[in-house]
């Protein structure tokens, strides 16, 4: 018996398949060079690329990963594609595709697909190995000038409790033991308050301000934070260890894609007449929201 997840997936993809069925399925030409026919449903051919596209849409494989037609995964996704086509065909037989709502949803799906294809052909093709390497070298230069700090935390509810912590530490108590006994930070207290390595630019502002210029071995605080009163110990300071090019590549490609889509949308909006109607008033739409700029994040080197 098929799972409810499979049926749900099939229903989600129904509008896509209705559109395909509505165009007829007698064309046996492969949609991609070297494609392979893997099934036929009511005289409509299902190609290996159709199954691969569905697997990518579900997040089961990556866009650039192979999908072996002899694998169990391929067969499972193929069964789902077959079910989708059967559901879509039955929906057509019942005339569900003729309603204004169905036509509106099918058109929205068509627009999403065309938008994705535009990104693939216009934006993705501009992401060269040279651009990836240039951005990586820039990130590498920044990483070599930054420093990572390993700290431990004891968080108290009040200033008086934090002052008491300072007094206990001054008597020679181990920071880790005091953290386990007195810290209210449940995420770190059982690891002796260990916050691991991080750079000042990703820390909360209060922590970054308190730690700036403090040498390894120093105790910092107490100072007030959003969660309470903090006392920190600087365990170690080191130069940031940058990721390798291969580790950084997915983030760099994602960033370049966002930038390419943002620039494309700015160009398109500059040529188009776009009015956003809110509260009965026309407001000129200026900023594209589909691809917010995102700087490539630093890999965790700890």
C-alpha positions as CSV (number, residue, x, y, z in Angstrom):
1,X,0.0,0.0,0.0
2,X,1.4,3.4,-1.0
3,X,2.1,5.9,1.8
4,X,0.2,9.1,2.4
5,X,3.4,11.0,1.7
6,X,3.5,9.6,-1.8
7,X,-0.1,10.6,-2.4
8,X,0.5,14.1,-1.0
9,X,3.5,14.5,-3.3
10,X,1.5,13.4,-6.2
11,X,-1.3,15.9,-5.4
12,X,1.2,18.7,-5.1
13,X,2.6,18.0,-8.5
14,X,-0.9,17.6,-10.1
15,X,-1.0,21.0,-11.7
16,X,2.3,20.5,-13.4
17,X,1.2,17.2,-14.8
18,X,-2.2,18.4,-15.9
19,X,-0.4,21.0,-18.0
20,X,1.8,18.4,-19.6
21,X,-1.1,16.0,-20.3
22,X,-3.2,18.8,-21.8
23,X,-0.6,19.2,-24.5
24,X,-0.8,15.6,-25.5
25,X,1.7,12.8,-25.0
26,X,2.3,11.3,-28.4
27,X,5.7,12.9,-28.9
28,X,8.4,10.3,-28.4
29,X,11.3,12.6,-29.0
30,X,13.7,12.7,-26.0
31,X,13.6,16.0,-24.2
32,X,17.3,15.9,-23.5
33,X,20.2,14.4,-25.6
34,X,20.9,10.8,-24.6
35,X,17.6,10.6,-22.6
36,X,16.1,7.2,-22.0
37,X,12.4,6.2,-22.1
38,X,11.6,4.4,-18.8
39,X,7.8,4.0,-18.8
40,X,4.7,4.7,-20.8
41,X,1.4,5.8,-19.3
42,X,-1.6,6.0,-21.6
43,X,0.6,6.5,-24.7
44,X,2.7,9.2,-22.9
45,X,6.4,8.5,-22.5
46,X,8.1,9.1,-19.2
47,X,11.8,9.8,-19.6
48,X,14.7,9.3,-17.2
49,X,15.1,13.1,-17.1
50,X,11.5,13.4,-15.9
51,X,12.2,11.2,-13.0
52,X,15.5,12.9,-12.2
53,X,13.7,16.3,-12.2
54,X,11.2,15.0,-9.7
55,X,13.9,13.6,-7.5
56,X,15.7,17.0,-7.5
57,X,12.4,18.8,-6.8
58,X,11.9,16.6,-3.7
59,X,15.5,17.2,-2.6
60,X,16.4,13.5,-2.9
61,X,19.4,14.3,-5.2
62,X,21.3,17.4,-6.1
63,X,21.0,19.1,-9.5
64,X,24.4,17.9,-10.6
65,X,24.2,14.4,-9.0
66,X,23.6,11.3,-11.1
67,X,20.6,9.1,-10.6
68,X,21.1,5.5,-11.6
69,X,18.0,4.1,-13.5
70,X,18.7,0.7,-11.8
71,X,18.6,2.1,-8.3
72,X,15.7,1.6,-5.8
73,X,15.5,5.4,-5.5
74,X,14.9,5.8,-9.2
75,X,12.2,3.2,-9.2
76,X,10.4,4.7,-6.2
77,X,10.4,8.2,-7.8
78,X,9.3,6.7,-11.1
79,X,6.3,5.2,-9.4
80,X,5.5,8.6,-8.0
81,X,5.7,10.2,-11.5
82,X,3.4,7.5,-12.8
83,X,0.9,8.2,-10.1
84,X,1.1,11.9,-10.8
85,X,0.3,11.3,-14.4
86,X,-2.6,9.0,-13.6
87,X,-4.1,11.6,-11.2
88,X,-3.7,14.4,-13.7
89,X,-5.3,12.3,-16.4
90,X,-8.3,11.6,-14.2
91,X,-8.5,15.2,-13.2
92,X,-8.7,16.1,-16.9
93,X,-11.3,13.4,-17.6
94,X,-13.5,15.0,-14.9
95,X,-12.9,18.5,-16.4
96,X,-11.2,19.9,-13.4
97,X,-8.7,21.7,-15.6
98,X,-11.4,23.8,-17.2
99,X,-12.2,26.0,-14.2
100,X,-10.9,29.5,-13.9
101,X,-9.1,28.7,-10.7
102,X,-7.3,25.7,-12.3
103,X,-6.2,27.8,-15.3
104,X,-4.9,30.5,-12.9
105,X,-2.9,28.0,-10.9
106,X,-1.6,26.3,-14.1
107,X,-0.4,29.7,-15.4
108,X,1.3,30.5,-12.1
109,X,3.1,27.1,-12.3
110,X,4.1,27.8,-15.9
111,X,5.5,31.2,-14.9
112,X,7.6,29.7,-12.1
113,X,9.0,27.1,-14.5
114,X,9.9,29.7,-17.1
115,X,11.5,31.9,-14.4
116,X,13.6,28.9,-13.3
117,X,14.7,28.2,-16.9
118,X,15.6,31.9,-17.4
119,X,17.9,31.7,-14.3
120,X,19.4,28.5,-15.5
121,X,20.2,29.8,-19.0
122,X,21.0,33.4,-18.2
123,X,22.4,33.5,-14.6
124,X,23.9,30.1,-14.1
125,X,25.8,30.3,-17.3
126,X,27.6,33.4,-16.1
127,X,29.0,31.7,-13.0
128,X,32.4,30.8,-14.2
129,X,35.3,29.1,-12.4
130,X,37.2,32.3,-12.6
131,X,34.5,34.2,-10.7
132,X,34.3,31.5,-8.0
133,X,38.1,31.6,-7.6
134,X,38.1,35.4,-7.4
135,X,35.5,35.5,-4.7
136,X,37.2,32.7,-2.8
137,X,40.5,34.6,-2.9
138,X,38.8,37.7,-1.5
139,X,37.2,35.6,1.3
140,X,40.6,34.1,1.9
141,X,42.3,37.5,2.3
142,X,39.6,38.6,4.8
143,X,39.9,35.3,6.8
144,X,43.7,35.7,7.1
145,X,43.2,39.1,8.8
146,X,40.6,37.9,11.3
147,X,41.0,36.1,14.6
148,X,39.0,33.4,16.3
149,X,38.4,33.5,20.0
150,X,37.5,30.5,22.2
151,X,35.5,31.5,25.2
152,X,33.6,30.1,28.2
153,X,30.5,31.6,29.7
154,X,28.9,31.9,33.1
155,X,25.5,33.6,32.8
156,X,23.7,34.9,35.9
157,X,20.3,36.4,36.4
158,X,21.4,39.5,38.4
159,X,24.5,41.7,38.8
160,X,24.8,40.6,42.4
161,X,25.0,36.9,41.3
162,X,27.6,37.8,38.7
163,X,29.7,39.6,41.2
164,X,29.5,36.5,43.5
165,X,30.8,34.5,40.5
166,X,33.8,36.8,40.1
167,X,34.5,36.4,43.9
168,X,34.5,32.6,43.7
169,X,36.8,32.7,40.6
170,X,39.2,35.0,42.4
171,X,39.6,32.4,45.1
172,X,40.9,30.0,42.5
173,X,37.8,28.0,41.6
174,X,37.9,26.4,38.2
175,X,35.8,28.3,35.6
176,X,34.3,25.1,34.2
177,X,33.1,23.9,37.7
178,X,31.6,27.2,38.5
179,X,29.8,27.3,35.1
180,X,28.3,23.9,35.7
181,X,27.1,24.9,39.2
182,X,25.9,28.4,38.7
183,X,25.4,29.3,35.0
184,X,21.8,29.7,33.9
185,X,22.7,29.1,30.3
186,X,21.4,25.6,29.7
187,X,23.1,25.3,26.3
188,X,26.6,25.6,27.7
189,X,26.6,25.0,31.5
190,X,27.1,21.2,31.2
191,X,30.1,21.7,29.0
192,X,31.7,24.0,31.4
193,X,30.4,27.1,29.6
194,X,32.3,26.3,26.4
195,X,31.2,28.6,23.6
196,X,33.8,27.2,21.1
197,X,35.7,29.3,18.6
198,X,34.1,32.3,16.8
199,X,35.1,35.7,15.4
200,X,34.0,39.0,16.9
201,X,31.9,39.9,13.9
202,X,29.4,37.1,14.4
203,X,29.2,37.5,18.2
204,X,26.4,39.5,20.0
205,X,27.6,43.1,20.2
206,X,27.9,43.0,24.0
207,X,30.2,40.0,23.9
208,X,32.3,41.5,21.1
209,X,32.7,44.8,22.9
210,X,33.8,43.0,26.1
211,X,36.2,40.6,24.4
212,X,37.9,43.1,22.1
213,X,41.6,43.3,23.0
214,X,41.4,40.8,25.9
215,X,44.3,38.3,25.9
216,X,44.0,34.5,26.4
217,X,43.7,33.5,30.0
218,X,41.8,36.7,31.0
219,X,38.4,36.8,32.8
220,X,36.0,39.4,31.4
221,X,32.9,40.9,33.1
222,X,30.4,41.0,34.5
223,X,28.5,42.8,31.7
224,X,24.8,42.9,30.9
225,X,23.4,41.0,27.9
226,X,19.9,40.2,26.7
227,X,19.9,37.0,28.7
228,X,21.4,38.2,31.9
229,X,24.8,39.1,33.3
230,X,27.8,37.5,31.7
231,X,31.2,36.5,32.8
232,X,33.6,35.2,30.2
233,X,36.9,33.5,30.2
234,X,39.2,33.8,27.1
235,X,40.6,30.3,26.5
236,X,42.5,30.9,23.3
237,X,43.0,33.3,20.4
238,X,44.1,32.1,16.9
239,X,44.1,33.2,13.3
240,X,41.0,32.1,11.6
241,X,41.4,28.8,9.6
242,X,39.8,29.5,6.2
243,X,37.9,26.8,4.4
244,X,39.2,25.1,1.3
245,X,37.9,26.1,-2.1
246,X,35.8,23.0,-2.4
247,X,34.3,23.6,1.1
248,X,33.5,27.2,0.2
249,X,32.3,26.5,-3.4
250,X,28.6,25.8,-2.6
251,X,28.2,29.0,-0.7
252,X,30.1,31.0,-3.3
253,X,28.0,29.6,-6.1
254,X,24.8,30.4,-4.1
255,X,25.9,33.9,-3.5
256,X,26.8,34.5,-7.2
257,X,23.4,33.1,-8.2
258,X,21.6,35.5,-5.8
259,X,23.6,38.4,-7.2
260,X,22.9,37.4,-10.8
261,X,19.2,37.1,-10.1
262,X,19.1,40.4,-8.2
263,X,20.8,42.2,-11.1
264,X,18.5,40.6,-13.6
265,X,15.4,41.6,-11.6
266,X,16.7,45.2,-11.3
267,X,17.1,45.3,-15.0
268,X,13.7,43.8,-15.7
269,X,11.9,46.1,-13.2
270,X,13.7,49.1,-14.7
271,X,12.1,48.3,-18.0
272,X,8.7,47.2,-16.8
273,X,5.6,49.1,-15.6
274,X,4.9,47.7,-12.1
275,X,2.4,49.0,-9.7
276,X,1.7,47.4,-6.3
277,X,-1.8,48.1,-5.1
278,X,-2.1,48.2,-1.3
279,X,-4.9,49.7,0.8
280,X,-6.6,50.9,-2.3
281,X,-3.6,53.1,-3.3
282,X,-1.1,52.6,-6.0
283,X,2.5,52.3,-4.8
284,X,5.4,52.2,-7.2
285,X,7.4,48.9,-6.7
286,X,11.1,49.5,-6.9
287,X,13.0,46.8,-5.0
288,X,13.1,43.2,-6.2
289,X,12.4,40.8,-3.3
290,X,13.0,37.5,-5.1
291,X,16.7,37.4,-4.7
292,X,18.0,39.3,-1.6
293,X,21.8,39.8,-1.7
294,X,23.5,37.3,0.6
295,X,27.2,37.4,1.4
296,X,28.8,33.9,1.4
297,X,29.0,32.8,5.0
298,X,32.2,31.8,6.6
299,X,32.7,28.0,7.2
300,X,33.1,26.9,10.8
301,X,36.8,26.1,11.2
302,X,36.6,24.8,14.7
